[in-house]
Amino acid sequence: LFVPILDNGTGIIKAQYVYSALTALTGRGIALARFSQPYPTRIMNMATATFLSSDCDEMLIIDCDINFTREHVDNLLSHDVPLVYGLYPKKALPLQWCVATLTDECPFGGDEPLVEVKRAGRGFMRVHRSVFEAMKPLVPEYHNHGRPEWQFWQEGCDNDGEWRSEDWWFCDNWRKLGGKVMVD
């Protein structure tokens, strides 16, 4: 399990995040790597290239402003799906979750532990290596200091003039391949 430690480029990681990481990740067979970069797409592409050059099968992404427990991590790791997200709120009031559902009806609150959605925020997610390998033909490859990287994470306007963040773009590319975006 590859776990990149991502911050916003200022080197500040909240004490709660460190506490959460230590309690939730201790005792697991993980590889940690720290990345510091103020640009979300750049840091995610760097972290993903490092993951793909490792022998790890899964990457667990947890932004440094997410509070989580060992149980939350266990939930993400327990599902036999290639891509699964945990819900967290946006950083603004009123309370809104960082997710776009497939319909206008709320799909949450049922008996099933997983719900398929259209898009989800990447701040708390687990992704299998196979997702990135399948996506490689959809995204540009480039070289950074001689190392291959891919633009899995990008942002901008799509053909319909809608602005998409790197989270939404990633989900849309996975769905283009027939993949499902699942939320615990």
N, C-alpha and C positions, 0 to 999 in steps of 0.2 A: 504494500500500500504506500503510495507516494503522497506526501502531504506538503505542498508548498506553503511557506509562511509568507503571506503577502501583507505589505503595509503601503501607506500612501506616499512613500518617498521621503518622509520626514524622519523615519526611524522610530516613530512613536508607536508602541503597541500597548494597548490598555492593560492594566493589571488584571481586569476581569477575564480578558481573552487569554492571558498567560495562565491564569488559574484554571480556566475551562480546558485549555489545551493539555495542561499537565494532568489533570484528573481524568479527562476523557480519553487520552491517548497513551498514557503510561501502560507499559506491559504489552504493547502490540508490536508486531514486526513491521516497523515503518521506517521509511527513509525521509528525513527532513531536509529541506533546502530553503534558504531565505532569499527572497527577491525584494528589491526596493526600487520602485519606479513610479512616478506620479501618473503615468498613463495606463488606464485599465487594460486596454487592448494589448499594449506592448508587454506589460508584466504577465498577462495571461498567456500570450504566445511564447514568451521566454520560459515560463514555468511548464507549459505543455511540451515544448521541445525537450526540456530536461527530463520530464517524465518519460517521454517516448524513447529517450536514449538510455533509460534505466532498465532494470529487469523486473520492475513492478508491473502488476496487472491492472491496478485500479488507482485512481487519483481522487483524493478527498479534498475538496476545496472549501475552506472556511475563512471568510473575510474576518479581519481583525476587529470588527465592530459587532460581531455576532456572539451572543451568549448562548452556550450550549452545554450539555451534560454528556456523560458517557452513554446514557440511555439513548440520547438523540443520535449519537454516532452509531451505536449498535443497531438502531432502527434502519439507518441508511445502509449499513453493511449487510443487513439480514435479507435484503430483497434480491431475488435472482433475476434482475433486469439490468441492462447495460447502462442505464442512465436514470438516476433518481435524485430528487431535490427534497430538501426540508423547507417548510414555509418560514418566512420571517417578514416583519413589517418594513414598509418603506420608512425613510427617515423624515417624515413630515406628518403633521396632523391635518385632517382627521386620520385615524388609523386605517391604513390600506395595506393589503398584503402584496408582496412582490410576485404576482402571478397573473396570468391571463388565461381564463378558462375557455373551454371550447364553445360554451353556450352562455347565455345571460343568466341561466339558473345556477345557483351555488351547488357545486358537486360535493362539497365537504360535509362531514357529519354523519355519513352512512357507516355501515358495518365493515366495508372494505378498507384495508390499511393503505392501499394505493389508489390514486385517482389520476386519470390521464388529463392533462391540461394542454393548452396551446403553447404557452411559454412560461418560464419561471426564472427568477433571479438566480444567478450563479453563486451567490454569497454563501450557500450551504448546500453542497451537492457532492454526489459520488458518481464518477464516470469510469467506465471500463475502457481499456486500451482499444478494444475493437471499434468503439464509436469514432475515435480519432482516425484509425486506419481506414474506416469506411468513408470518412469525410475528406480524406486527402485529395481525391480527384476533383472535389468541389471548390477547393481553396487554393490561392497562389502559394507556391513554395518560394522561399528566398533564403539567402545565406547571411548569417550574422557572425562575423569574425570566423568565417570558414565552416560554421556549423549550420546544417539545414534546419530551418524553421518553417512553419506553415501559418497562414493567416486564418486560423480557426476562429479567432476572436476579432471581430471588426465592428465598426459602427458607421452609421450614415443613413442616407435616404435610400429606400428601395425603389423599384420601378414604379410603384404607386405613389411616390412622394411622401411615404410614411417614414419618420425617423425611427431607426431601430438601434437600441443599445447593443453592446456585445453579447449580453445575455439573450436578448430576443433573436439576434442574428444566428447565434449558435443553435438555439432551439429550432428555428426555421430550417436551417440546413439539415439537422437531424431528421426532422419531419419530412423533408424532401426525399430523403433516402428510405422513407417508410418506417422510420423509428418512432417510438412513442416517448413523449415527455411525461414522466411519472412523478407524482408528488406523494410523499409520505405525510 
